[in-house]
């Protein structure tokens, strides 16, 4: 049990360090909302038409998926600005 806790803590710290690296932020800054949507959302979902949901639906989905998909604020804003503009 002690080994599991140690491994879990080390894994969490490693993940947090990698996900917060400035390298990732630089890559994301140059991508458009549609690029991020196709790369991020389509990993787990079929491609729904942005018109399938209205702005209120997209706002609810944004709050949920920002946490589930581990999106940064910038990624989330770009993706959902694109989806709202396309519906």
N, C-alpha and C positions, 0 to 999 in steps of 0.2 A: 504494500500500500504506500509506503514511504517513497519507494522508487517511482511509482506511478505519479505521485504528487510532484516530485522533482522533475521528471520528464515532462509533465504537463506544464509546469511553470516555465521551464526552459523553452519548450515549444511555443508557448504564448509570447514570451519575450522575443523570440526569434521572428515570429510572424509579425508582431507589432513593429519591430525594427524594420523589416523588409517592406511592409505595407506603407510605412510612413517615410520611406526614403525619398529624397528630393528627385531622384532619377525617375520614379514613377510619375511624380507631379509634372515634370517637364514633358514627358511623353503625352500625358493626358491634355495638357494645355494646348497642344497643337492639333487636337482631334475635334472634329465637329460632333454635334449631337447625333447625327445619323450614323457616323462611324462608331461612336461609343455604343449606340443602341444595337447596331448589327453585331458588334463584337461581344458586348456584355450580355444583353438580354437574350440573344438567340442561342447562347450556350445552353440554356435550360428550357426555353419556350419556342413554340412554333412562332412564325412571324405573323402576329395579328396586324391588321390594318390599323393605323393610327385613328382612323375614323370609327373604329369599333367602340370607342369610348369617348365620352364628352370630357370637358375640362375638369369637372368635379370628380369624375371617375379617375382621371389621370392624377389628380392631386392625392387621392386616397392611395392609389397604387404607388405613387412616388414615395410617400411616407413608409409604406410597408417594404418596398423593394430596396430602398436606400439601406435599410438595416440588413435585410436578407442577402442582398448581393454585395454588401460591404462597399457601397459606392461612396466616394468623397462628395462633398457639397458641390464642387465644380462639375464632377461627372453627372451627378443627379440633375443639376440645373440644366446642363446642356442637353441631356437626353430628354427630359420632360418638356423643355422649351420647344424642342423639335416636335415631339409628339402632339403637344397642344397646337402648334402652328399648322400641323398637317391634318388635323381632324376637322 
